[in-house]
Amino acid sequence: MRYPGIIFVVLSIVTLLFTRPVLSQTIVLNTANDSPNATDDHKGICDRIMLEAFKRMGIPVKIIVLPSERALINANEGIDDGNYARVEGLDKQYPNLIRVKEEITTFEFVAFSRTVPLKITGWESLKPYNVGIITGWKILENNIVGVKSLSKVSNEQLLFNLLILGKVDLVVYDRRQGKVVLKQLADKEIKIYNPPLAVRKMYPYLHKRHADLVPRLEQVLRAMKKDGTYKRIVDESLRTISVTE
């Protein structure tokens, strides 16, 4: 009787169909960062770091760009597999996310203003002003409270348009990404104010279904820093867009 042999072949094919995609499954990471951290061609600093890290792990990656709040929601709900680059502590608000405890960049959260002379002494010093931020930047949403008014927009272009149109006195954004925006705008009236309101290390987060990948990714990122790959990527990316630290 040949049926047992046929059954064995069918079961083998079914097993391959259900196991092979897992081995070659593409990880979808989203980001809300702007140049120089993330670019449309995925050659930004954080893009390249994440692509190289997963390449070393033998896992194909697809990167998509989303608005900041949507990026977090999609990653937390498992629509996407992870998100970068984010401040520490988001796993408390988004419990399905696991932080990869190896930073991929550092943000300096600074004030940008076009007309108002500022004296920055911390979050409290922003209270007399009309302030603009990007929705989903949790460190800003949690710390900028009690200000004269708070305008929230979905991306950096709209953020700096608030300044140009005079709808806010200042905006708060990452220094390095802000420099890229200022270069694109060629608006010499917009100034960066020191000191930073906060300096934070920024991390990748993965959905909890990929918990097994977290320690592997941490190890690979540490190795990239040790062998010089991390520094090379940062230096090359900054040189390409001509932005200084």
N, C-alpha and C positions, 0 to 999 in steps of 0.2 A: 504493500500500500504506500503510495507516494505522498499522501496528505501531510504526514508529519514533517517531511522535508520542505514542502511548500509553506507550511505554517511557520517553520523556522526561518525561511527566507523572508516571509512577510514581516515577521516580528523584528528581524534584523534591520529591514528597511525602515520600519516605523521608528525603531530605536535611533537610527542614524538621523532621521528627519527631526526628531525631537531633541537630540543632544548636540548635533553639529552647530546649529544657530547659537546655542548657549556659549560654545567655545569661541565663536567668532562674532558675538553680539557687539554691535556698535554702541558705545556709551554716548549719550547725548548730554552735553553740558551747555548750560546757558550762562550768559553774562550780560550785565547792564553797563559795563565799563566803556569808556571812550578811549580814543588815542591819548597817550601811547600804550595804554594797557591792553586795549582791544581795538581791532580794526576790522573793516568789512572783509578784507582778504586774510584775516586770522594771522597777521604777522605782528600783532601787538605783543608787548612784553609778556603779559599773563597768558595770552593765547599760545605763544610759542613754548612757554614753560609747561603748560598743561599738555600740549600736544607731544612734546618731547618725553614728558613723564609717562604718559600712557603708551607711547611707542616703546619705551623701555620695558613696560609691563606686558607688551604684546597684545594690547587692546586697542582696536580702532576707535576713534573719537570723532564726533560731529559737534561743531560749535554753532550755537544760534544766539543772536542778539535780541534781547527783549527789554521792555521798560523795567525799571528796577523792582517795583512791587510785583509785577506779573512774573518776573524771573523767580522770585522767592516762592510765590504761590505755586508755580508749575513744578519747581523742584520739590517742595514740601508734599504736594499731592501725588508725586510720582509720575507726572506727565513727562518730565525730563529727569535725567539721572543725577543731576547735580548742578551747582551754581558756584561761580567765583566772580570777583574776589570780595569777601565780606568780613565784617568785624567779628570778633569773638563774641559769643553769647547768643547768637541768633537761634540756636537749637532750643532755647527756653521758650521762644515765641513760636518757633516752627519745629515741633517735636519729632517730625519724621526725618529731619536733617541731622547728619553727624558731621561735626567739624573735623577736618584734616588738620592735625595739630602741627603743621609746618607751614609757615607763612610764605606767600609767593610775591608779596610786595608790601609797601608801607604807604599809607595815605597821610598827608598833612592837611587837615581840614582848616582852611583859612577863609577869611572874609575878602571879598572883592567889592569895590565900590567905585562909582564913576564921579560922584560929586561930593559925597559926605566925608569930611575928615574924621577918621576913626581913631579911637584909642582902645585897643583890644586888651582886655585884662581877664578874659574868660567868658563863659557863656552869659553870665549876668550882664556883661557890658553891652549885649545886643538888645536889651529890653527897650531902649528908647526908639528903636528903628523899625522900619518896614523891611522885612527879611524875606528872601526867596530861597527855596531849597528844592531838591528833586524828591518826589514821592518815592518812598521805599528806602531812603537812606536813613536807616533806623537810628544811628547815633545822633543824627541831626534832629529827627523827629522827637527823640527822647530828651534831648538837652535844650533845644530852642523852644522855650515856653515863656509865656507872659510877655512876648514882644508886642510892639505897637500893632503890627499885623504880620501874618505869615502866609505867603503865597507859595503854593506847591505845584510844580509842573512835572512833566514826564521825562524830559531829557535836557541835556546841557545847552542845546541851541535855544530852547524856550527859556531856560533859566537866565542866560545872559541877555536875551531879548528883554526880559523884565527890567534889567538895568538900563539898557539903551533907550527903552521907551519911558523911563522914569517912573515905572510902576512900583519899584522898591528902592530903598536906600542902599541895600547891599544884598549880595548873595553869598552863600557858604558852599564851598566846593573843594575838591582835592586840588592842591597846589599844582602838581605836575600836569594833570589833565586840564586844569584851568589855563595853564600857559599855552597849551596847544590851541584851545579855543581863542585866546587872545591873539595868537599869531594868525589864525584864520580870519578873525574879525578886523585885524589891523586897527583896533581902536586904542589909541595911546592914552585916552582919558581914564580907562579902567585901571585901577591900581590894586595891587595885592598888599594886604595888611598883615603885619607880624605883631606878636608871635602867633603861631597856629593856635586855634581853639583846642585842638587835640591832635595827637599823633598816634596812629593805631596800625598795628600789623594786620594784614588782610589775608584771609584764608579761603581755601576751597571748602565746599560742603558737598557731601554725597547723600543721596537718599538712603534710608536705613536698609533697603534691600541689598545695598552694596557694602554693607558693613565689613565684609571680608576684604574689600579692596582698600579700606582706610589705612591700616598699618602698612600695607605694601606701598601705597602712594606716599605715605610719610617717609618711608625708607628711601624710595627713589628720589624724592625731592631733596633729602639730605645728601644723597650721593651726588646729585647734580650741583649742589653748592660746594661740595668738597672737591669735585674734579674740575671746577671752573666753568662748567656749562652755564650755570645760572648767571654769573657775572658777565659772561660773553654775550648772552642773549640780551641782558639789560643794556649793556654798552652799545651793542649793534643797533638795537631798536631806537635808543635815544639819539644816536648819531644819524640814523636815517631820517628822522623827523626834525633834527637840529633843535632839540630842546635840552636845555641844561638842567641839572638838578637844582 
